[in-house]
Amino acid sequence: MRSVLAYTVLFLIGIVIVSINLRPAITSVGPLINFIQDDLHLSHGIAGLLTSLPVIAFAIISPIVPRLVKKTSNSKTLIIGLILLFIGLMMRLVAHFIPLIVGTFIIGAGIAILNVVLPGIIKDQFPERFGFMTSVYTTSMSLFAALASGLSVPLAIGMNLGWKITLAIWAIPVFIAILVWGYLLKFDKPIAVTRKDSPLNNKKTNLWTSSLAWQIALFLGLQSFLFYSTITWLPDILHNKGVTRETAGWFLSFCQLIGLPANFFVPIIAARFRSQQMVAIGICACSLIGYVLLSMTTMGWLMVISIILIGVGLGGTFSLALSFLGMRTKDAEKASELSGMAQSLGYVFAAFGPLLIGFLFDLTAAWVVPIFSLMGISVLTAFFGFLAGRDRYI
């Protein structure tokens, strides 16, 4: 009994440590993107690659991950992802465009592996508590994503570390995670054997012909379009409205922190209902109203309200999208397969977010059209969230 409890505690620690490494490598870039542009002489559109490339990697690598898990194990697959993430972060120390871009793609490949594996592991270990466990790991992830955004400028400028060391410093928690999961590896074999021997794995479903799978993928992709576009360009949008660079970075951090309650409670609330349609509509409405207010004002208090609404909307839609991976499947194998398919297709759409918004700004020399584009994407997100929220299983 003690060994079971000890393993459960170690498992939870391992999940949280992996979770905190899922976003800082990406969210730390937004507040520093202006300094990177100046140093490497990049346009807005090309600079958008620094947040689009990881998402492109998500799309390419995600469908491969379930097969990798079957050939190895959950823990070994996680360690592979963490090692890739570590390598990519260290490559950013080289102040040259090519290592920066290659390292950024490797970072995306590592995170893609972790993104796909975690929902399947949680579905396998906590099938009756999937909503709660999703809340735990998405909240941990979002908290450190916000901290990374807020600390970027103070570390780079205030502590005179520069953008290269500031971005590479996030390799430290990745290294710690590698050590933890290296220890957890000895617990992995019984889990892998149980999963492979399960008769549920003999059931085959072509997810690419499932309308529900496509709806979940589009919901995931469109909310990711909004998230990655926002963390990339919100500091520039705010700076254009008269906010200092450092304050804009903290506003981005605040935007993500304020979304933590929604990030945590939305999956728990959603799990109480057979249908999550109204939950999806309500949380998407927050983002839409937030972008509308952001386009209309330069007033401090109204700007804060817009950032609060955007943060709540982005936090809630993200955790709801990941909850659908377990809520719309009946076993861990299907959850893992849906995770790979949905994240692959979904992040194809998300990859165009920062690039499109950056190019729209370059084209119009103003943030009006880009912000209106975010409004339109918010409406589409609500539509597919409504469809994915119906009480059905794949």
Secondary structure, DSSP 8 states (H G I E B T S, - for coil): -HHHHHHHHHHHHHHHHHHTTSSHHHHTTGGGHHHHHHHHT--HHHHTHHHHHHHHHHHHHGGGHHHHHHHS-HHHHHHHHHHHHHHHHHHTTS-SHHHHHHHHHHHHHHHHHHHHHHHHHHHHH-TTSHHHHHHHHHHHHHHHHHHHHHHHHIIIIIS--HHHHHHHTTHHHHHHHHHHHHHHGGGHHHHHHHHHH-GGGG----GGG-HHHHHHHHHHHHHHHHHHHHHHHHHHHHHHTT--HHHHHHHHHHHHHTTHHHHHHHHHHHHTSS--HHHHHHHHHHHHHHHHHHHH---HHHHHHHHHHHHHHHHHHHHHHHHHHHHT-SSHHHHHHHHHHHHHHHHHHHHHHHHHHHHHHHHHSSSHHHHHHHHHHHHHHHHHHHHHTSS---
